[in-house]
């Protein structure tokens, strides 16, 4: 019997050769997409699947994607809720290029406005960074990817400077920087894991397995670079 490979598994097989030669962490699938984040009882975009994939039974109207996502993002300062909302938005965006572009344009505009402000909103920068990198991981280099030519790294670094002691935001930053820069990734990973001691929601997320019970935990994933470097010394 021939099994159809999922998007995440195809990513694994297509990337094995690259991962063997990289000094960065070995990641089995797009880390911003393939793993659903635990947000407790918080409200995000509607979702009927228990994992990373659309089931095909969704009746969510993606014409509402930008407005719905922004309403959720603007009403919360919980980074994990922002991460899960933008993860779901990215998956919905794959089937509606117009909605994908509209959402990203709005988040980029918010980020640029924040950068020009004397009191910048860290979450405006955070959201633009996360969605940009999520689109790049999931939509790839396709012509219709509105994130082509954008770089979320400067925005996530700026957000972290504004929220230097936010372990949930550091968790997102550690995922974004899994392949570098190494020094930034190490700092964010350490901040996230240390901060989880006083953050039950983050603790649950770090203890969860990336893709099934046999896979590494999220904590192991973001600390892998540190462990690899220490083993070489």
N, C-alpha and C positions, 0 to 999 in steps of 0.2 A: 504494500500500500504506500502511495506517495503522499506525503504530507505537505501542505502548503506552508511555506515559511512566513512567519510574521514579520512585520517591519523591523522590530527590534532584533530578531534573530538574523535577518538579512544584513542588518548593520554589523552584527558581530562577525559574520563570515566575510563580509567585504572589507573589514578593517583589521583582521588578524595580523596580516603582514606588517601593516603600519604600526600596530601596537607593539610588536616584538622589537622594533627598532627605536621606539620612543622611550625617553627616560621618564616621561610623565606616567600618570596612573593608567592602568589597564581598565577600561570601562566597557562593559558588555551592553552597549546600546546607548542612545542619546540620553545623557543623565538628566537633562531638564524636561524630558518628555516621557520616557518609558516608566518612570516610577511615580505613582500617585502619592501626593502628600496628605498626611493626616491633618485635617483642620478642625477636628472635634465636631461640635455642633454648629459651627459657623456656616453661613450661607454663601455659596459660590454660584457659578453658572450651573444650570441643570445638567445632571449627569446620571446615567442609569447603568453604567458599566462599573465593575469593581477593579478594573486595571487601566492600562494606558490606552486601550483601543476603543474606537467607536464600535458599537454593536451592530449598527445598521438599522436599529429600531428607533433611533432618536427622531423626534419631531420638532426639535428646537429650530426656530427661525433665525438663521444667521444674519438676516438683515438687522436684527436687534443686537448683534454681537458687540459693536462698539459702545452703544449706549448702556447696555447691561453690564459689560465689563467695567466701564468707567464708574458707574454707580457703585459697584462693589469696591473697587480700588479706592475711591474717594471717601468711602465710609469707614475704612479700616486702617489701622496702623500695625497690623499683625503681618509680618513678612511672609509667613507660611501661607496665609490666606491669599496674599498677592501671588505667590508662586503657583499655587494650585489653580487659581483663577486664570492666570496667564498660560498655564499648561493646557487647561481645557480649551481656552480660546485658540491656542495654536492648533489643536487637533480639529476644532470646528473650522478654523480658517483654511485648512487644506482643501475643503470642498467649496469654498467661496472666496476666490481671489480678490473680489471687490471689497468684501468685509475684512479680509486680512489686511489689505492696504489701508483701508480707512482707520482701523484700530491702531496700526503702527504709526501712521501719520499723526494721529491725535496724541499718542504717547510721546513721540519724538518732539512734537510742538510743546508739550508740557515740560519735557526735560530741558529744552532750549530756553524756555521762559524761566525755569528754575535757575539755570546757569547764569542768566542775566540779572537775577534778583539779588538784592542785598541780604535777604534771608531765604536762601534756596530750600525747597522742599525735597528732602532726601528721598521720599517715596516716588516723586516724579522722575527722578534720576534712576532709581532702582527699577521701576516698572519698564522704562524705555530700555534699560540694559537687559533685563530678563527677557522681554519679548523679542528683542533683536537677536539675542543669542539662541533663543528657542526656535525662532524662524530659521536661523542659519543651520541649526542641527536637523530640523525636521523637513524643511522645504529644500535644503541643499542649494545648489547653484542654478536651479531652474530659473528661466528668464522671468517667470511671474513672481519670484520671491521678492517682496518689497524691501527686504532687509539687505539685499545685495549692496555692497559699498558702505554699509554701516558697521560700526564697531562698538559693542556694548561695554568693553572693558573700561574706557575712561569714565563712563557714567557710573558703573558699579564702584570704581575706586573713589569717585567723588562722593557717592552715597555713603560709603563706609567712613570717609573722613568726617562726614556730618553726623554719623551714628557709630562712633568707634567702638562702643561697648554693646552693640546689639548682636547677640549670638545667632538669632534667626536670620538676620540679614547677612551675617558672616557665613552661615551655612549656604545660602544662595551664592554668595561670592566665591566660596570654595568650590562649588559645582561648576561655576562659570570658568574658573581658572584651573581646572583639573589638568589641562595641558600647558599651563604656564600663564603668566610668569611664576616661576617656582617659589620665589621669596614671598610674593603676595599670597599665593595659594597656601603656603605653610602657615602664614600668619592667620589667614581666615579660618583654616581648618582647626587650628589650635584654639582660637577664640570660640568657635562654634561648639567644639566638644567640651571645653571647660565651662562654657555658659549653660550647657544642658543640665548641669547639676542642679540649677535653680529654675529650670524651665521644663515642666513636665511634658508639654506638647512637643518641644524640640527633642527631648529625650526619647519620646516614642518614635519620632521620625528617624532619629539617628540609629535606633535599635532595629528598625525595620529592614527587611532584606530587599535588595534592589530588584531582582527578578526571580522570585521563588525562594523557598527555604534553603536551597543548596547554594545560593549565591551569597556574595559578601553583603554585610550590612552597610548602610549608608555611612556610618561612622568609619568602618574599615575602608570604604572607598575613598573618602576624602583624606584619610590619614595615610593612605598607601604610599604617597610620594615621600612623606616623612620617614616611614619605616624603611623604604627602599634606600633612601639616602643614608640612614643610620647604619644599615647593614653593610654598606660599602666602606664605612669608616673604621 
